[in-house]
Amino acid sequence: MRPSDRIRCIAARALLAGAAVLMAPPVAAAPQRVVSINLCTDQLAMLLAAPGQLISVSRIALDPRVSAMPERAARHHINAARAEEVHAMTPDLVVAGEYTNRDTVALLRRLGIEVVQFDIVHSLDEVRERIAQMGRALGREAQADAMIAQFDTDLARLRKGQGAAPGPDAPRAALYSANGYTSGDKSLSGEILAAAGLRNAPAEAGYGWGKLPLEILAMIQPNLVVTAERYPGGSRAEEVMDHPVVAGLRGPAARATISDQDWVCGTPFVLRAIGDMADARRRIEAGE
């Protein structure tokens, strides 16, 4: 090939490469002004957002009874999840829950604001999925991948020496909250128990998510009763947790409490709940 032909060939290739770049779809820019209007998206966004990227979180994120990061939340503008105030912040992305007020979500979308909704988490696998989803929404995929890897490492450490599921000799736990509600195996709470090496006594008795009769709780005789954390002032719905039957089942070792800030949302903070339940299991096994 003559030098002039070689030069023309190189030039043609360069033109083709340039055309391919022009024709390729543009890479979406990461959002710069993100507003969260849901407790669980608050937590994930605070964990993954770049500095200055998250401009507002919901007011529930300030409540230490349900929020794992109330101090960090206080550094942001606080919103009441109303469409008017969110629109006034001129966000380029709003993150919300799947069951966030439909009218609010619909109005924000009609106003041209992108809204990404996150479903409720029912399993530890879905914790990973929500972390990845938030990473994509924020343009922080690498940070989300690193968080998932750390989550898996920490979970493996908590499960060390255990099988995939608690063995037949593992202590049996019963979740028992206001109005006598419990959670079955196919729930985030159920998977927290299993990851801690505890069997789910109500689930083994055929009860999934829903009300567990006090008589059934007495009959199944769990080694551990896990009650919900009470809110200031209490309520009649919580009185069942003080029933003599419940008190009789709860010896010094056989008691634990669900702390909503670690149990409610599908975030890496569920690892603290697993750790607490594993500590309770060890106390039972040691006969303390």
Secondary structure as the mmCIF struct_conf table of DSSP 4:
data_model
#
loop_
_struct_conf.conf_type_id
_struct_conf.id
_struct_conf.beg_label_comp_id
_struct_conf.beg_label_asym_id
_struct_conf.beg_label_seq_id
_struct_conf.end_label_comp_id
_struct_conf.end_label_asym_id
_struct_conf.end_label_seq_id
HELX_RH_AL_P HELX_RH_AL_P1 PRO A 3 MET A 23
BEND BEND1 ALA A 24 ALA A 24
HELX_LH_PP_P HELX_LH_PP_P1 PRO A 25 PRO A 31
BEND BEND2 GLN A 32 ARG A 33
STRN STRN1 VAL A 34 SER A 36
BEND BEND3 ASN A 38 ASN A 38
HELX_RH_AL_P HELX_RH_AL_P2 LEU A 39 LEU A 48
HELX_LH_PP_P HELX_LH_PP_P2 ALA A 49 ALA A 50
TURN_TY1_P TURN_TY1_P1 PRO A 51 GLN A 53
STRN STRN2 LEU A 54 SER A 58
HELX_RH_3T_P HELX_RH_3T_P1 ARG A 59 LEU A 62
TURN_TY1_P TURN_TY1_P2 PRO A 64 VAL A 66
BEND BEND4 ALA A 68 ALA A 68
HELX_RH_AL_P HELX_RH_AL_P3 PRO A 70 ALA A 73
TURN_TY1_P TURN_TY1_P3 ALA A 74 ARG A 75
BEND BEND5 HIS A 76 HIS A 76
STRN STRN3 HIS A 77 ASN A 79
BEND BEND6 ALA A 81 ALA A 81
HELX_RH_AL_P HELX_RH_AL_P4 ALA A 83 ALA A 88
TURN_TY1_P TURN_TY1_P4 MET A 89 MET A 89
BEND BEND7 ASP A 92 ASP A 92
STRN STRN4 LEU A 93 GLY A 97
TURN_TY1_P TURN_TY1_P5 GLU A 98 TYR A 99
BEND BEND8 THR A 100 THR A 100
HELX_RH_AL_P HELX_RH_AL_P5 ARG A 102 ARG A 110
TURN_TY1_P TURN_TY1_P6 LEU A 111 GLY A 112
STRN STRN5 VAL A 115 PHE A 118
HELX_LH_PP_P HELX_LH_PP_P3 ASP A 119 VAL A 121
BEND BEND9 SER A 123 SER A 123
HELX_RH_AL_P HELX_RH_AL_P6 LEU A 124 LEU A 138
TURN_TY1_P TURN_TY1_P7 GLY A 139 GLY A 139
HELX_RH_AL_P HELX_RH_AL_P7 GLU A 141 LEU A 158
TURN_TY1_P TURN_TY1_P8 ARG A 159 GLY A 161
BEND BEND10 ALA A 164 ALA A 165
TURN_TY1_P TURN_TY1_P9 PRO A 168 ASP A 169
BEND BEND11 ALA A 170 ALA A 170
STRN STRN6 ARG A 172 TYR A 176
HELX_RH_3T_P HELX_RH_3T_P2 ALA A 178 GLY A 180
STRN STRN7 TYR A 181 THR A 182
BEND BEND12 ASP A 185 SER A 187
HELX_RH_AL_P HELX_RH_AL_P8 LEU A 188 ALA A 195
TURN_TY1_P TURN_TY1_P10 ALA A 196 GLY A 197
STRN STRN8 ARG A 199 ASN A 200
HELX_RH_AL_P HELX_RH_AL_P9 ALA A 201 GLU A 204
TURN_TY1_P TURN_TY1_P11 ALA A 205 GLY A 206
BEND BEND13 TRP A 209 TRP A 209
STRN STRN9 GLY A 210 LYS A 211
HELX_RH_AL_P HELX_RH_AL_P10 LEU A 214 ILE A 220
BEND BEND14 ASN A 223 ASN A 223
STRN STRN10 LEU A 224 ALA A 228
HELX_LH_PP_P HELX_LH_PP_P4 GLU A 229 TYR A 231
TURN_TY1_P TURN_TY1_P12 PRO A 232 GLY A 233
HELX_RH_3T_P HELX_RH_3T_P3 ARG A 236 ASP A 242
BEND BEND15 HIS A 243 HIS A 243
HELX_RH_AL_P HELX_RH_AL_P11 PRO A 244 LEU A 249
BEND BEND16 PRO A 252 ALA A 254
STRN STRN11 ARG A 255 ILE A 258
HELX_RH_AL_P HELX_RH_AL_P12 ASP A 260 TRP A 263
BEND BEND17 VAL A 264 THR A 267
TURN_TY1_P TURN_TY1_P13 PRO A 268 PHE A 269
HELX_RH_AL_P HELX_RH_AL_P13 VAL A 270 ALA A 286
TURN_TY1_P TURN_TY1_P14 GLY A 287 GLY A 287
#
